Amino acid sequence: MTEQTEQNNGAGGNAKNNGSAKKKKPTSEYRQLRRKFAKTPFRIPLTWWRHRGLVPADVFIASYPKSGVTWTRFVLFEMISGMPAGFKATNQLMSGIGLHTNGIRLLPGGGRLIGTHEQYRKQYKRAIYLVRDARDVVLSEWAYLSALDYFRDNLDEYISTFLLTCASAYGYGPWQRHVNSFLDSPLAGTDNLLLVRFEDLRKDPVLWFTRMAEFLGVNVEQEKIQLAVENNSIQKMREKEDKEPVRASIKGRFVREGNVRGWISKLTPAQVQLIEEHAGNELLRLGYPLSSALAAEEDAKRTGMQTKETARV
């Protein structure tokens, strides 16, 4: 089961962020067992089965979980289909892998835009790879899995799980291996892979969604892209979550803040050091500065400000 599957199963239910909803369990024992099953060797044939029925014209939007893909898919769905994006509509018509049979064919050649959290596979002939700073991803994923009662230990324990095992998110990890699987894949360095950083997408969404539309081979007017972005702001997506709650909504919010560099104020120096020790090379490959470089930037800014103050005196 994937994060997108959780959305499919939860959207449209009766769960609310109120007193009655808090009495419900976010995850049944059956779903707990399914998640444990997904981390065993039986996952291999199951993953193969879920990748049946693909066609050459299909394009994938790939990401490690909690990298901003829900927001990205909502905007793309509205841009390409012209229909309002919501949890039910988007997940049914622009489905994730394994649920793609009924996906709407809106791309050239009858292709579908299919979401996947899997590491690179040879079936992926063309893909948008959405990435996010691992130091923010781990915070978001820990909160999400904790809300679903999938992880009950503290953040220190989760960071180790995130970096050292495949068990953090349904067997998709570790994060750094996921990144390398795409950056070192046959798609890398070709016109068949578009690398998109979540932080760049947040900073200039119209520019990057325009690039995605061009990559997908669809013509979308700038006004339509701008409207799709406005219709799927954090606030408006939270309103959609209120109308169509997903399982994580029972103990909090599925749609979080989408923070950029939120880790700076939330992770301890020891936690940052552990992440950078194991995933520092991949952070640098993606253009994310390490904490030492950020600290040096801050020192340089302070020195510059002090110099200006001294000159004024």
C-alpha positions as MATLAB code, in Angstrom:
seq = 'MTEQTEQNNGAGGNAKNNGSAKKKKPTSEYRQLRRKFAKTPFRIPLTWWRHRGLVPADVFIASYPKSGVTWTRFVLFEMISGMPAGFKATNQLMSGIGLHTNGIRLLPGGGRLIGTHEQYRKQYKRAIYLVRDARDVVLSEWAYLSALDYFRDNLDEYISTFLLTCASAYGYGPWQRHVNSFLDSPLAGTDNLLLVRFEDLRKDPVLWFTRMAEFLGVNVEQEKIQLAVENNSIQKMREKEDKEPVRASIKGRFVREGNVRGWISKLTPAQVQLIEEHAGNELLRLGYPLSSALAAEEDAKRTGMQTKETARV';
ca = [
       0.000    0.000    0.000;
       1.276    3.470   -0.845;
       0.716    6.970    0.451;
      -1.544    7.517   -2.577;
      -3.425    4.304   -1.740;
      -4.012    5.664    1.754;
      -5.530    8.754    0.147;
      -7.730    6.660   -2.124;
      -9.008    4.573    0.763;
      -9.555    7.540    3.040;
     -10.961   10.223    0.746;
     -14.673   10.601    0.775;
     -15.085    8.937    4.161;
     -16.867   10.349    7.164;
     -13.802   11.129    9.254;
     -13.659   14.722   10.506;
     -11.264   16.686   12.661;
     -13.739   16.743   15.510;
     -14.545   14.784   18.647;
     -16.260   11.908   16.879;
     -13.371   11.402   14.464;
     -10.837   11.160   17.280;
     -12.596    8.045   18.538;
     -11.741    6.253   15.303;
      -8.462    4.537   14.649;
      -6.514    6.030   11.746;
      -5.343    2.571   10.717;
      -6.947   -0.844   11.195;
      -5.029   -3.952   12.239;
      -5.552   -5.253    8.714;
      -3.798   -2.215    7.233;
      -1.009   -2.555    9.770;
      -0.469   -6.123    8.580;
      -0.538   -5.027    4.941;
       2.183   -2.499    5.635;
       4.324   -5.105    7.391;
       3.788   -7.438    4.439;
       5.022   -4.699    2.094;
       8.402   -4.762    3.854;
       8.981   -8.494    3.357;
      10.447  -10.332    0.321;
       6.863  -10.886   -0.844;
       6.936   -7.233   -1.857;
       8.944   -8.097   -4.978;
       6.260  -10.098   -6.831;
       3.603   -7.704   -5.543;
       5.479   -4.740   -7.030;
       5.870   -6.583  -10.338;
       2.123   -7.271  -10.367;
       1.307   -3.611   -9.759;
       3.377   -2.589  -12.784;
       1.350   -4.550  -15.307;
      -0.705   -2.852  -18.015;
       1.685   -0.001  -18.777;
       2.056    1.468  -22.269;
       5.022    3.323  -23.825;
       3.139    6.643  -23.782;
       2.688    6.569  -19.990;
       4.706    9.140  -18.051;
       5.510    8.810  -14.358;
       5.615   11.413  -11.651;
       8.070    9.785   -9.285;
       9.025   10.845   -5.791;
      10.028    9.609   -2.396;
       6.952   10.014   -0.130;
       6.276   13.390    1.505;
       8.163   15.339   -1.163;
       5.234   17.537   -2.160;
       3.754   15.162   -4.721;
       0.122   15.490   -3.596;
       0.131   19.232   -4.244;
       2.014   18.714   -7.509;
      -0.470   16.108   -8.728;
      -3.447   18.301   -7.794;
      -2.121   21.211   -9.838;
      -1.175   19.005  -12.795;
      -4.564   17.285  -12.735;
      -6.398   20.590  -12.884;
      -4.049   21.985  -15.541;
      -4.311   19.002  -17.856;
      -7.878   17.802  -17.337;
      -9.608   21.131  -16.784;
     -11.514   19.561  -13.870;
     -11.347   20.706  -10.248;
      -8.751   18.770   -8.289;
      -9.832   16.960   -5.145;
      -8.633   13.886   -3.303;
     -11.214   11.558   -4.834;
     -11.087   12.876   -8.401;
      -7.311   13.202   -8.592;
      -6.582    9.816   -7.047;
      -9.110    8.013   -9.217;
      -8.355    9.673  -12.553;
      -4.630   10.335  -12.118;
      -3.896    7.238  -10.082;
      -0.738    5.863   -8.608;
       0.949    2.710   -9.851;
      -1.174   -0.361   -9.268;
      -4.366    1.663   -9.566;
      -3.569    3.085  -12.994;
      -5.848    0.877  -15.093;
      -8.666    3.400  -15.045;
      -6.405    6.445  -15.208;
      -7.550    9.124  -17.608;
      -5.525    9.190  -20.849;
      -4.700   12.846  -21.411;
      -1.133   12.672  -22.670;
       0.033   12.352  -26.303;
      -0.390    8.852  -27.682;
      -3.009    7.979  -25.088;
      -0.548    8.116  -22.211;
      -1.403    8.508  -18.551;
       0.400   10.457  -15.838;
       0.999    7.828  -13.156;
       2.297    8.486   -9.660;
       4.959    6.221   -8.156;
       7.021    6.170   -4.985;
       9.089    3.215   -6.153;
      12.782    3.506   -6.846;
      13.657    3.596  -10.535;
      12.449    0.602  -12.526;
      13.126   -0.306  -16.136;
       9.398    0.115  -16.888;
       9.804    3.857  -16.319;
      10.599    5.141  -19.795;
       9.827    8.798  -19.101;
       9.464   10.496  -15.729;
       9.247   13.684  -13.734;
      11.324   13.123  -10.606;
      10.209   15.366   -7.746;
      12.696   15.740   -4.905;
      12.754   17.567   -1.596;
      15.424   18.250    1.017;
      15.729   15.042    3.051;
      15.931   17.035    6.271;
      12.389   18.326    5.637;
      11.161   15.008    4.226;
      12.045   13.088    7.366;
      10.053   15.487    9.556;
       6.995   15.295    7.326;
       7.145   11.521    6.962;
       7.586   10.964   10.693;
       4.528   13.118   11.433;
       2.498   11.321    8.747;
       3.372    7.780    9.813;
       2.925    8.678   13.469;
      -0.563   10.004   12.712;
      -1.397    6.658   11.108;
       0.022    4.754   14.105;
       2.579    3.145   11.801;
       5.480    4.496   13.831;
       5.353    5.026   17.578;
       8.935    5.833   18.503;
      10.590    9.232   18.748;
      12.135   11.247   15.937;
      15.672   10.039   16.700;
      14.594    6.458   16.122;
      12.766    7.389   12.951;
      15.731    9.213   11.454;
      17.797    6.043   11.829;
      15.021    4.025   10.182;
      14.747    6.612    7.395;
      18.477    6.530    6.628;
      19.503    2.954    7.291;
      16.608    0.710    6.277;
      13.967    0.288    3.599;
      11.277    0.134    6.280;
      10.533    3.826    6.687;
       7.946    4.224    3.946;
       6.511    0.967    2.663;
       9.891   -0.291    1.539;
      10.797    2.686   -0.662;
      13.865    3.776    1.238;
      16.433    4.579    2.294;
      15.961    8.107    0.950;
      19.474    8.388   -0.457;
      19.149    5.094   -2.337;
      15.880    6.294   -3.858;
      17.575    9.462   -5.109;
      20.546    7.604   -6.566;
      18.281    5.112   -8.319;
      16.949    7.927  -10.518;
      20.063   10.082  -10.780;
      22.080    7.060  -11.912;
      19.325    5.555  -14.070;
      19.390    5.262  -17.888;
      16.974    8.230  -17.940;
      19.434   10.561  -16.229;
      20.979   13.159  -18.514;
      18.403   12.538  -21.242;
      15.244   14.310  -22.342;
      13.218   11.551  -20.684;
      13.841   12.709  -17.115;
      12.796   16.059  -15.679;
      14.252   16.718  -12.242;
      12.137   19.118  -10.172;
      13.033   20.344   -6.705;
      10.064   21.001   -4.455;
      11.722   24.145   -3.144;
      12.048   25.584   -6.673;
       8.461   24.628   -7.393;
       7.256   26.476   -4.292;
       9.324   29.544   -5.171;
       8.138   29.840   -8.779;
       5.271   27.403   -9.377;
       4.086   28.867  -12.692;
       7.554   28.531  -14.220;
       8.040   24.944  -13.100;
       4.522   23.747  -13.883;
       4.998   25.263  -17.345;
       8.168   23.209  -17.734;
       6.300   20.095  -16.624;
       3.532   20.737  -19.157;
       6.125   21.097  -21.915;
       7.833   17.880  -20.773;
       4.477   16.080  -20.890;
       3.818   17.393  -24.377;
       0.593   19.202  -23.501;
      -0.286   22.794  -24.329;
      -1.611   24.689  -21.330;
      -2.140   28.438  -21.280;
      -0.306   30.446  -18.620;
      -3.595   31.745  -17.215;
      -4.797   28.172  -16.724;
      -1.591   27.213  -14.932;
      -1.829   30.264  -12.675;
      -5.441   29.443  -11.833;
      -4.588   25.810  -11.039;
      -1.839   26.973   -8.676;
      -4.195   29.431   -6.950;
      -6.911   26.772   -6.631;
      -4.485   24.468   -4.837;
      -2.826   26.703   -2.296;
      -2.082   25.174    1.120;
      -5.233   26.767    2.547;
      -7.444   25.570   -0.293;
      -6.001   22.071   -0.147;
      -6.778   21.976    3.551;
     -10.336   22.960    2.755;
     -10.448   20.064    0.299;
      -9.099   17.768    2.998;
     -11.900   18.924    5.315;
     -14.445   17.954    2.663;
     -12.745   14.679    1.728;
     -10.763   13.545    4.788;
      -8.034   10.947    4.395;
      -6.907    8.561    7.120;
      -4.155   10.823    8.433;
      -6.810   13.525    8.998;
      -8.135   11.646   12.043;
      -5.085   12.519   14.155;
      -4.047   15.758   12.513;
      -3.570   16.987    8.978;
      -2.489   15.177    5.826;
      -1.900   18.543    4.144;
       0.908   20.065    6.178;
       2.744   23.371    5.843;
       4.969   22.437    2.921;
       7.829   24.197    4.677;
      11.136   24.963    3.003;
      14.094   24.604    5.387;
      11.741   24.028    8.276;
      14.330   21.547    9.524;
      16.644   24.365   10.585;
      14.457   25.162   13.598;
      13.133   21.636   14.240;
      16.089   19.256   14.031;
      18.851   19.130   16.619;
      22.488   19.514   15.507;
      23.022   15.813   16.231;
      20.052   14.857   14.049;
      21.266   17.049   11.203;
      24.745   15.569   11.503;
      23.383   12.022   11.263;
      21.348   12.835    8.156;
      24.253   14.571    6.449;
      26.626   11.759    7.378;
      24.502    9.240    5.469;
      22.780   11.392    2.834;
      25.102   14.373    2.467;
      26.420   13.341   -0.942;
      22.889   13.015   -2.302;
      21.864   16.363   -0.835;
      24.813   17.951   -2.634;
      24.000   16.128   -5.882;
      20.567   17.741   -5.761;
      21.981   21.186   -4.976;
      21.079   21.355   -1.283;
      23.785   22.995    0.844;
      24.920   21.202    3.970;
      24.429   22.799    7.363;
      28.085   23.871    7.530;
      27.693   25.874    4.314;
      24.480   27.474    5.563;
      26.195   28.416    8.814;
      29.065   29.971    6.865;
      26.554   31.974    4.813;
      24.943   33.273    7.980;
      28.336   34.201    9.441;
      29.215   36.060    6.249;
      25.928   37.973    6.360;
      26.484   38.959    9.984;
      30.046   40.054    9.241;
      28.825   42.120    6.306;
      26.156   43.811    8.420;
      28.668   44.573   11.172;
      31.067   46.040    8.604;
      28.343   48.321    7.262;
      27.425   49.463   10.773;
      31.057   50.202   11.549;
      31.416   52.218    8.322;
      28.390   54.287    9.235;
      29.898   55.145   12.589;
];
